[in-house]
Every structure is written in C-alpha cells, then in structure tokens.
C-alpha cells in the first residue's frame, strides 16, 4: 500500500473521531441552553451522538436526587481509547516507509 493512501486513511479516521468528540461536546453545551429539537442542525447533532452516548447512560453516579449524566465524559474517553487502538497500527505502517 502506498504511503499517501495510508496517510489519507490515517487523517480521515482521525478527523472522524475528532468530529464525534466535538459533536458530543456541542451536545453537552446544548443541554444547558434552550433550543428547538426540530432545528435540523440540532437534530443532526442528536442523531449522531445518541448511538454513542446510549451505552453509557446505564452508568449512574450519585443518589436519586443528585444524579448527573456522566455519559458524555465516558463516551469521549472511550472514543479517545478506540482512536488510539485504531490509529496506532496505521501510524506504525506509515512510520516504516
């Protein structure tokens, strides 16, 4: 495989992970301000992030009165971990050339 193709795969994969992480952060900020869920841009943010956040919603910290949703933090950490496992082999292939 050519180095330019490997580099392109690396950059695109890295960009996808970055976009997902930023989408989760934007969704956190949206939860603090009033907004219309029918807005197409907000709908895209929710549609992209919900499948990532859903598995982490089961993790509950705090009592019934003081529950805080930590799923965005866990999701971003999981994306960072997956990113490192996915991109490290690609980077090693690029470094060999």
DRENMISE-552077 format. One record per atom (N, C-alpha, C, O): x, y, z. Coordinates in steps of 0.001 Angstrom, whole numbers, padded with zeros to 6 digits, always signed. Atoms other than C-alpha are relative to their C-alpha. Example, Ala and Ser with C-alpha at 12.3 -4.5 7.8 and 13.67 -1.06 7.14 Angstrom:
! residues 2
+000890-001190+000000/+012300-004500+007800/+000900+001200+000000/+001936+001181+000665/-000820-001190-000060/+013670-001060+007140/-000770+001090+000730/-000261+002198+000899/
***
This chain:
! residues 97
+000845-001171+000000/+000000+000000+000000/+000897+001244+000000/+001916+001276+000691/-000805-001208+000089/+001332+003447-000846/-000112+000833+001270/-001125+000787+001969/-000020-000830-001208/+002285+005868+001919/-001066+001081-000049/-001650+001418+000981/+001021-001047+000095/-000067+008546+000593/-001385-000557+000334/-002197+000134+000950/+001281+000627-000334/-003004+006128+000863/-000104-000256+001492/-001149+000001+002089/+000006+000231-001445/-002060+005146+004408/-000173+001308+000764/-000920+001379+001739/+000117-001292-000672/-001648+008776+005385/-001416+000545-000131/-001960+001116+000814/+001376-000456+000213/-005033+009596+003864/-000965-000749+000927/-001848-000135+001526/+000844+000797-000904/-006678+006740+005813/+000178+000469+001442/-000796+000596+002184/-000290-000483-001353/-004983+007945+008993/-000705+001332+000256/-001369+001497+001279/+000581-001333-000190/-006125+011556+008513/-001526-000046+000040/-002137+000620+000876/+001459+000087+000032/-009728+010657+007641/-000523-000641+001285/-001495-000162+001869/+000414+000669-001240/-010029+008279+010599/+000152+000935+001192/-000733+001004+002044/-000225-000954-001075/-008547+010878+012928/-001052+001109-000021/-001541+001527+001029/+000994-001055+000130/-010936+013513+011590/-001386-000478+000440/-002122+000271+001082/+001297+000550-000409/-013974+011253+012101/-000095-000055+001522/-001116+000326+002095/+000009+000039-001464/-013020+010686+015744/-000085+001399+000582/-000791+001605+001569/+000052-001383-000486/-012468+014426+016236/-001405+000584-000148/-001906+001247+000760/+001362-000501+000219/-015861+015263+014732/-000966-000607+001013/-001826+000095+001544/+000878+000641-000987/-017573+012728+017002/+000210+000577+001396/-000756+000823+002119/-000277-000575-001314/-015833+014094+020092/-000578+001408+000114/-001185+001750+001128/+000541-001356-000032/-016767+017673+019202/-001522+000000-000026/-002139+000868+000591/+001458+000093+000016/-020363+016642+018471/-000539-000299+001399/-001575+000236+001792/+000416+000297-001375/-020626+015203+021987/+000152+001242+000878/-000723+001537+001692/-000216-001230-000781/-019167+018393+023485/-001071+001033-000343/-001606+001684+000554/+001049-000942+000407/-021605+020527+021455/-001341-000411+000592/-002123+000442+001013/+001262+000467-000590/-024478+018349+022672/-000067+000332+001491/-001136+000654+002010/-000016-000377-001424/-023392+018980+026270/-000362+001466+000167/-001161+001815+001037/+000320-001420-000080/-023493+022724+025693/-001461+000266-000359/-002095+001139+000233/+001404-000162+000367/-026887+022415+024015/-000938-000364+001147/-002044+000169+001236/+000861+000386-001118/-028256+020768+027150/-000135+001123+001031/-001037+001089+001868/+000048-001103-000960/-027554+023981+029086/-000808+001194-000493/-001152+002075+000296/+000726-001137+000544/-029394+026352+026755/-001302-000480-000630/-001385-001611-001111/+001247+000393+000668/-032964+026344+025460/+000188-000020-001520/+000801+000882-002090/-000110+000137+001448/-033193+025166+021858/-001180-000806-000522/-001881-001480+000232/+001086+000738+000641/-035654+023709+019412/+000517-001341-000505/+001426-001378-001335/-000442+001318+000480/-035258+019955+018911/-000333-000239-001484/+000200-001163-002099/+000351+000160+001405/-036824+020390+015452/+000995+000687-000928/+000915+000511-002144/-001014-000651+000820/-033882+022503+014245/+000837-001086-000682/+001319-001999-000012/-000713+001066+000712/-032154+020437+011524/+001441-000214+000475/+001901-001353+000546/-001384+000132-000459/-028624+021157+012778/+000068-000681+001370/+000919-001537+001612/+000052+000622-001335/-029506+020244+016357/-000424-001462-000128/+000085-002327+000585/+000443+001382+000220/-031306+017129+015097/+001168-000878-000461/+001284-002027-000035/-001162+000760+000478/-028111+016029+013287/+000940-000303+001171/+001432-001424+001299/-000879+000211-001156/-026043+016514+016467/-000562-001103+000895/+000180-001978+001342/+000615+001020-000848/-028525+014428+018474/+000010-001373-000681/+000264-002386-000029/+000028+001284+000709/-028818+011736+015783/+001380-000648-000082/+001495-001873-000049/-001364+000535+000086/-025034+011367+015509/+000503-000461+001366/+001172-001489+001467/-000567+000298-001315/-024283+011362+019239/-000796-001019+000821/-000226-001690+001681/+000812+000899-000840/-027175+009320+020654/+000474-001454-000036/+000530-002081+001022/-000488+001386-000019/-025868+005908+019478/+001309-000168+000777/+001591-001251+001290/-001252+000069-000748/-022522+006724+021088/-000264+000148+001497/+000371-000528+002306/+000272-000263-001415/-023983+008006+024371/-000889-001072+000650/-000776-001317+001851/+000986+000940-000557/-026720+005370+024813/+000612-001109+000862/+000082-001371+001942/-000544+001066-000860/-024477+002528+026119/+000520+000509+001347/+000571-000248+002316/-000564-000539-001233/-023013+004834+028763/-001061+000588+000930/-000739+000963+002058/+001070-000546-000847/-026385+006057+030103/-000318-000917+001182/-000864-000461+002187/+000270+000940-001095/-026641+002928+032270/+000917+000237+001195/+000611-000202+002303/-000934-000279-001091/-023678+004124+034346/-000542+001174+000794/-000619+002292+000287/+000595-001028-000855/-025188+006073+037234/+000927+000284+001174/+001390-000630+001856/-000810-000421-001133/-023192+008057+039763/-000815+000998+000805/-001340+001965+000252/+000761-000894-000858/-024874+009721+042727/-001317-000622+000398/-001749-001626-000169/+001290+000484-000469/-028108+009225+044573/-001116+000437-000916/-000879+001060-001951/+001154-000306+000843/-031608+009635+043202/-000196+001504-000158/-000644+001957-001212/+000199-001442+000065/-031679+013356+043999/+001119+000744-000691/+000896+001832-001222/-001136-000724+000563/-028237+014273+042738/+000660-000694-001167/+001879-000619-001321/-000591+000711+001122/-027769+012192+039618/+000464+000964-001071/-000253+001889-001455/-000569-000779+001089/-025543+013705+036992/+000311-000976-001127/+000798-002081-000893/-000247+000844+001169/-025272+012307+033482/+001466+000120-000408/+001876+001124-000991/-001416+000025+000354/-021614+011380+033028/+000248-000716-001325/+001402-000921-001703/-000173+000748+001238/-022250+009532+029757/+000835+000745-001042/+001601+000093-001752/-000879-000664+000973/-020637+012279+027606/+001485-000134+000334/+002313-000291-000563/-001397+000137-000409/-017420+012069+029629/+000498-001407-000321/+001583-001575-000878/-000389+001382+000279/-017330+008272+029382/+000081-000260-001503/+000964-000986-001961/-000008+000200+001448/-018157+008401+025664/+001240+000619-000646/+001854+000008-001520/-001196-000648+000553/-015354+010873+024891/+001246-000798+000384/+002144-000984-000438/-001145+000822-000411/-012906+008786+026923/+000078-001292-000813/+001163-001713-001216/+000020+001226+000797/-013999+005645+025073/+000433+000285-001443/+001168-000505-002036/-000424-000355+001353/-013594+007406+021714/+001509+000244-000066/+002162-000138-001036/-001447-000233-000035/-010095+008513+022710/+000761-001322+000076/+001791-001487-000578/-000640+001308-000127/-009192+004958+023698/-000082-000777-001319/+000908-001352-001771/+000167+000697+001279/-010623+003472+020494/+000871+000646-001073/+001468-000042-001901/-000840-000715+000965/-008846+006171+018481/+001452-000454+000104/+002114-000686-000907/-001396+000398-000167/-005512+005194+019980/+000243-001431-000488/+001301-001721-001046/-000151+001381+000470/-006092+001487+019229/-000114-000110-001521/+000545-000949-002136/+000202+000063+001448/-007229+002146+015667/+001130+000699-000747/+001621+000183-001751/-000976-000797+000735/-004707+004810+014667/+001448-000437+000221/+002296-000197-000638/-001388+000405-000275/-001578+003342+016277/+000548-000960-001064/+001663-000743-001539/-000550+000883+001050/-001206+000457+013770/+000180+000715-001338/+001144+000453-002057/-000135-000746+001254/-001807+002811+010844/+001230+000898+000060/+001990+000988-000904/-001170-000865-000153/+000785+005239+012200/+001295-000805-000088/+002275-000352-000680/-001187+000867+000080/+003267+002371+012624/+000309-000419-001438/+001474-000517-001822/-000214+000333+001407/+002754+001376+008993/+000590+001189-000757/+001481+001028-001591/-000528-001213+000654/+003366+004963+007880/+001444+000227+000400/+002268+000605-000433/-001359-000248-000502/+006483+005211+010047/+001020-000959-000603/+002201-000621-000683/-000928+000978+000587/+008007+002091+008434/+000502+000423-001375/+001598+000046-001789/-000376-000393+001370/+008078+003688+004988/+001019+001105+000009/+001448+001558-001052/
***
